[in-house]
Amino acid sequence: TTVDVERSFNFGRDYVSVRRHRLSAVSLTRGMTVAFYSKNGKIPCGLLRKWKLEQSNSKKRANKGVGGSDDIIVC
């Protein structure tokens, strides 16, 4: 219905703030999807925080050996 369409546009307008107006279409779509599911209780509490911590830890592990003297060289 037109009411559903109006709600979608309002949700998008609320999501795209002054700080987010330069996001790519893909980032905007992904962010709105996560926000929509989170707002409607479809994402369990703490799941996004856990995911973000895992992403951060994997980046740290990947960068840990770069340029350090502790690098192991296998011949």
C-alpha atoms as an extended CHARMM CRD file, in Angstrom:
* protein
*
        75  EXT
         1         1  THR       CA              0.0000000000        0.0000000000        0.0000000000  PROA      1               0.0000000000
         2         2  THR       CA              0.9990000000        3.6240000000       -0.2120000000  PROA      2               0.0000000000
         3         3  VAL       CA              1.3340000000        3.7470000000        3.5640000000  PROA      3               0.0000000000
         4         4  ASP       CA              4.0560000000        1.0770000000        3.4250000000  PROA      4               0.0000000000
         5         5  VAL       CA              5.8900000000        3.0180000000        0.7240000000  PROA      5               0.0000000000
         6         6  GLU       CA              5.6920000000        6.2090000000        2.7880000000  PROA      6               0.0000000000
         7         7  ARG       CA              7.1190000000        4.3900000000        5.8040000000  PROA      7               0.0000000000
         8         8  SER       CA             10.0000000000        3.0830000000        3.7170000000  PROA      8               0.0000000000
         9         9  PHE       CA             10.8810000000        6.5510000000        2.4600000000  PROA      9               0.0000000000
        10        10  ASN       CA             10.6060000000        8.0260000000        5.9430000000  PROA      10              0.0000000000
        11        11  PHE       CA             12.8740000000        5.2950000000        7.3120000000  PROA      11              0.0000000000
        12        12  GLY       CA             15.4140000000        6.0200000000        4.5780000000  PROA      12              0.0000000000
        13        13  ARG       CA             15.2700000000        9.7430000000        5.2290000000  PROA      13              0.0000000000
        14        14  ASP       CA             15.8640000000        9.1710000000        8.9300000000  PROA      14              0.0000000000
        15        15  TYR       CA             18.8010000000        6.8610000000        8.2050000000  PROA      15              0.0000000000
        16        16  VAL       CA             20.5440000000        9.2390000000        5.7930000000  PROA      16              0.0000000000
        17        17  SER       CA             21.6810000000       12.0120000000        8.0830000000  PROA      17              0.0000000000
        18        18  VAL       CA             24.0390000000       14.8900000000        7.3990000000  PROA      18              0.0000000000
        19        19  ARG       CA             26.9960000000       12.6540000000        8.2880000000  PROA      19              0.0000000000
        20        20  ARG       CA             25.9290000000        9.7930000000        6.0420000000  PROA      20              0.0000000000
        21        21  HSD       CA             25.0050000000       11.6580000000        2.8660000000  PROA      21              0.0000000000
        22        22  ARG       CA             28.2200000000       10.5970000000        1.1070000000  PROA      22              0.0000000000
        23        23  LEU       CA             27.7450000000        6.8440000000        1.4940000000  PROA      23              0.0000000000
        24        24  SER       CA             27.7990000000        4.6670000000       -1.6040000000  PROA      24              0.0000000000
        25        25  ALA       CA             24.5790000000        3.0040000000       -2.7080000000  PROA      25              0.0000000000
        26        26  VAL       CA             25.8250000000       -0.3880000000       -1.4840000000  PROA      26              0.0000000000
        27        27  SER       CA             26.7820000000        0.9300000000        1.9620000000  PROA      27              0.0000000000
        28        28  LEU       CA             23.4780000000        2.7440000000        2.2610000000  PROA      28              0.0000000000
        29        29  THR       CA             21.4970000000       -0.3570000000        1.2850000000  PROA      29              0.0000000000
        30        30  ARG       CA             23.3980000000       -2.5790000000        3.7060000000  PROA      30              0.0000000000
        31        31  GLY       CA             23.1120000000       -0.0880000000        6.5400000000  PROA      31              0.0000000000
        32        32  MET       CA             19.3880000000        0.4010000000        6.0320000000  PROA      32              0.0000000000
        33        33  THR       CA             18.8680000000       -3.3610000000        5.9000000000  PROA      33              0.0000000000
        34        34  VAL       CA             20.6890000000       -3.9150000000        9.1850000000  PROA      34              0.0000000000
        35        35  ALA       CA             18.9020000000       -0.9620000000       10.7910000000  PROA      35              0.0000000000
        36        36  PHE       CA             15.5080000000       -2.2360000000        9.6030000000  PROA      36              0.0000000000
        37        37  TYR       CA             16.0530000000       -5.7650000000       10.9020000000  PROA      37              0.0000000000
        38        38  SER       CA             17.4920000000       -4.4710000000       14.1660000000  PROA      38              0.0000000000
        39        39  LYS       CA             14.6040000000       -2.0500000000       14.6740000000  PROA      39              0.0000000000
        40        40  ASN       CA             12.0870000000       -4.8660000000       14.1540000000  PROA      40              0.0000000000
        41        41  GLY       CA             13.7770000000       -7.2620000000       16.5950000000  PROA      41              0.0000000000
        42        42  LYS       CA             15.0570000000       -9.6730000000       13.9410000000  PROA      42              0.0000000000
        43        43  ILE       CA             18.6890000000       -9.4080000000       15.0750000000  PROA      43              0.0000000000
        44        44  PRO       CA             19.4140000000      -10.8870000000       18.5260000000  PROA      44              0.0000000000
        45        45  CYS       CA             20.7620000000       -8.5150000000       21.1610000000  PROA      45              0.0000000000
        46        46  GLY       CA             24.5640000000       -8.3710000000       21.1330000000  PROA      46              0.0000000000
        47        47  LEU       CA             25.0030000000      -10.0720000000       17.7540000000  PROA      47              0.0000000000
        48        48  LEU       CA             26.2460000000       -6.9680000000       15.9280000000  PROA      48              0.0000000000
        49        49  ARG       CA             28.6670000000       -6.1450000000       18.7560000000  PROA      49              0.0000000000
        50        50  LYS       CA             30.0430000000       -9.6930000000       18.6320000000  PROA      50              0.0000000000
        51        51  TRP       CA             30.4650000000       -9.4880000000       14.8510000000  PROA      51              0.0000000000
        52        52  LYS       CA             32.2530000000       -6.1460000000       15.1020000000  PROA      52              0.0000000000
        53        53  LEU       CA             34.6540000000       -7.4840000000       17.7470000000  PROA      53              0.0000000000
        54        54  GLU       CA             35.4320000000      -10.5200000000       15.5900000000  PROA      54              0.0000000000
        55        55  GLN       CA             36.1440000000       -8.2490000000       12.6050000000  PROA      55              0.0000000000
        56        56  SER       CA             38.4370000000       -6.0660000000       14.7060000000  PROA      56              0.0000000000
        57        57  ASN       CA             40.2930000000       -9.0580000000       16.1420000000  PROA      57              0.0000000000
        58        58  SER       CA             40.8180000000      -10.6560000000       12.7360000000  PROA      58              0.0000000000
        59        59  LYS       CA             42.2850000000       -7.3850000000       11.4020000000  PROA      59              0.0000000000
        60        60  LYS       CA             44.6380000000       -7.1890000000       14.3790000000  PROA      60              0.0000000000
        61        61  ARG       CA             45.7660000000      -10.7850000000       13.8330000000  PROA      61              0.0000000000
        62        62  ALA       CA             46.3410000000      -10.1390000000       10.1350000000  PROA      62              0.0000000000
        63        63  ASN       CA             48.4160000000       -7.0130000000       10.8140000000  PROA      63              0.0000000000
        64        64  LYS       CA             50.3420000000       -8.4090000000       13.7640000000  PROA      64              0.0000000000
        65        65  GLY       CA             53.1040000000      -10.0430000000       11.7240000000  PROA      65              0.0000000000
        66        66  VAL       CA             53.5670000000       -7.2540000000        9.1960000000  PROA      66              0.0000000000
        67        67  GLY       CA             57.0190000000       -5.6870000000        9.4160000000  PROA      67              0.0000000000
        68        68  GLY       CA             57.8410000000       -6.9970000000       12.8680000000  PROA      68              0.0000000000
        69        69  SER       CA             61.0310000000       -8.6960000000       13.9840000000  PROA      69              0.0000000000
        70        70  ASP       CA             59.0100000000      -11.6810000000       15.2230000000  PROA      70              0.0000000000
        71        71  ASP       CA             58.1830000000      -12.8040000000       11.6840000000  PROA      71              0.0000000000
        72        72  ILE       CA             58.8740000000      -16.4780000000       11.0390000000  PROA      72              0.0000000000
        73        73  ILE       CA             60.4770000000      -17.2070000000        7.6970000000  PROA      73              0.0000000000
        74        74  VAL       CA             59.9040000000      -20.6860000000        6.2940000000  PROA      74              0.0000000000
        75        75  CYS       CA             62.2890000000      -21.8190000000        3.5470000000  PROA      75              0.0000000000
